[in-house]
Amino acid sequence: MIDKPARSSTSVLRRRLVLAGLATAAAPFVRAQGAATGPVRLVVPFTPGTGIDLIARQIAPQLAERLKRPFFVENKAGASGNIGTQEVVRATPDGSTLLVSVNTLVMNSALYPNAGFNPVNDLAAVSLTSWGQLLLVANPNAKIDSLQGLLERARAKPGALNYGSPGAGTPHHLAMELLKNRAKISITHIGYRGTAPAVTDLLGGQIELMFLPIHVALQHVKSGKLKALAISSEKAHPLLPQVPPLGSLNIGNLNVDMWYGVLAPAATPRPLIDQLNRELRDILAQPALATAFETQGMTPAHSTPEAFQQLMAADAQRWAALIKAQNITAE
């Protein structure tokens, strides 16, 4: 009888190391699978009633029904969205915590360099949910009848015109700064704490101009209380077909459309990202959801995780360059 040769201590150790490595690599996915029936938080880093909040509350019940697990919306407002975003960045990457946000997310990167996170590196894109347009409007008493008329007035009296925004670094703010940068004009920024007080002063004539989401501006444009000068989309909008796009000035890239989307902590396993992406694709294709989004001036849009991640990275660079060029700081 011939005895089998004993395994060398080296080969045994090697096998144990390989098995340990495989177990470590599989651990995140195992944890994610184990948490796949628990509740999911959709963190909205802004107050209830915003467009982002509407998105979260529209998709939450449908995701719950499709994935057979509870989804609930949690508003974590503050610091221009940084508080809620940071909570998602630090969350366990098992699919139980997601972020619903807007392109302010990447604008903040350059405005708040000490926020403690980088959204491009520390969040994983799941999918776009929608696009929204901004409308450039003026108080009729300002006697500005066209986009070209605005440029002429601003060049004739640099800094004399005032424009409002809900605060430094908001899309409303950076949209005007981009126009100023491309057109080489000077218009004075007046920052407010939110959209409502800025709109009140715009209607009252304390400021002359402002970029506003189309759903906020539309009622005032229709009533004649505001004059629509341009829209941020590449083509005229069906609701305001007579209003020209900003791009009609032909002075460079003036794309200031707002994107919205769903994101997860960076280390979330790819199978979970893909599953959420597939479900969102079907949800966003529903006519009823498009109707709901229209109330906030948004158009549903789906994307691959890769395309969304690339959009975030490109926008982060674009807005950082503008913030530096215009010497913009968080007020």
Secondary structure, 3 states (H helix, E strand, C coil): CCCCCCCCHHHHHHHHHHHHHHHHHHHHHHHHHHCCCCCEEEEECCCCCCHHHHHHHHHHHHHHHHHCCCEEEEECCCHHHHHHHHHHHCCCCCCCEEEEEECHHHHHHHHCCCCCCCHHHHEEEEEEEEEECEEEEECHHHCCCCHHHHHHHHHHCCCCCEEEECCCCCHHHHHHHHHHHHHCCCCEEEECCCHHHHHHHHHHCCCCEEEEEHHHHHHHHHCCCCEEEEECCCCCECCECCCCEHHHHCCCCCCCCEEEEEEEECCCCHHHHHHHHHHHHHHHCCHHHHHHHHCCCEEECCCCHHHHHHHHHHHHHHHHHHHHHCCCCCC
